[in-house]
Amino acid sequence: YAREADAAQEAHVLSRKFPAFKLSVFPPSPIDTHYLVIIGSGLGQDGAEALRQRAVASGLPGDTYIKKYPDARR
């Protein structure tokens, strides 16, 4: 999302529809210019893929994806 308010609104809507997931907004980085709605962070590849599969199986969009950042603090 280009605007933080739009990302926050989407996170709110999805949180109500999918209460099993803790959705939040991830701010833009120097590499990306958009706000992301995320369901997890700081996960290894296996944990991230397991969370993605659980999310899609629960009804979140099928195009839910894993985003890696070169900066490990993100």
C-alpha positions as CSV (number, residue, x, y, z in Angstrom):
1,Y,0.0,0.0,0.0
2,A,1.3,3.5,-0.8
3,R,-0.3,5.0,2.3
4,E,0.0,3.7,5.8
5,A,-3.7,4.4,6.5
6,D,-4.7,2.1,3.7
7,A,-2.4,-0.7,5.0
8,A,-3.8,-0.2,8.5
9,Q,-7.4,-0.4,7.3
10,E,-6.6,-3.6,5.4
11,A,-4.9,-5.1,8.5
12,H,-7.9,-4.2,10.6
13,V,-10.4,-5.8,8.1
14,L,-8.3,-9.0,7.8
15,S,-7.8,-9.2,11.6
16,R,-11.6,-9.2,12.1
17,K,-12.0,-11.9,9.4
18,F,-9.0,-14.0,10.5
19,P,-8.6,-13.5,14.3
20,A,-6.1,-16.5,14.5
21,F,-3.5,-14.3,12.9
22,K,-1.8,-11.2,14.3
23,L,-1.7,-8.8,11.4
24,S,0.3,-5.7,11.5
25,V,1.7,-3.0,9.2
26,F,5.3,-3.1,8.1
27,P,6.7,0.3,7.1
28,P,8.6,0.9,3.9
29,S,12.3,0.2,3.8
30,P,15.0,2.0,1.8
31,I,14.5,-0.8,-0.8
32,D,10.6,-0.8,-0.9
33,T,8.3,2.2,-1.0
34,H,5.1,0.5,0.1
35,Y,3.6,-0.5,3.4
36,L,3.0,-4.2,3.8
37,V,0.3,-6.0,5.8
38,I,2.2,-8.9,7.5
39,I,1.2,-11.9,9.5
40,G,4.7,-12.7,10.9
41,S,8.3,-11.6,11.1
42,G,11.6,-12.8,12.2
43,L,10.9,-16.4,11.0
44,G,13.3,-18.8,9.3
45,Q,12.4,-20.1,5.9
46,D,10.7,-23.2,7.2
47,G,8.6,-21.3,9.8
48,A,7.7,-18.6,7.3
49,E,6.5,-21.2,4.7
50,A,4.5,-23.1,7.4
51,L,2.8,-19.9,8.4
52,R,2.1,-19.0,4.8
53,Q,0.5,-22.4,4.2
54,R,-1.6,-22.1,7.4
55,A,-2.7,-18.7,6.4
56,V,-3.8,-19.7,2.9
57,A,-5.5,-22.8,4.2
58,S,-7.4,-20.5,6.6
59,G,-8.7,-18.4,3.7
60,L,-6.2,-15.6,3.4
61,P,-5.3,-14.8,-0.3
62,G,-3.7,-17.6,-2.2
63,D,-1.0,-15.1,-3.4
64,T,0.2,-14.6,0.2
65,Y,4.0,-14.6,-0.1
66,I,7.2,-14.7,1.9
67,K,9.3,-11.5,1.8
68,K,13.0,-11.6,2.7
69,Y,14.9,-8.5,3.6
70,P,18.7,-8.3,3.4
71,D,18.8,-6.5,6.7
72,A,18.3,-9.2,9.3
73,R,16.8,-6.7,11.8
74,R,13.7,-6.4,9.7
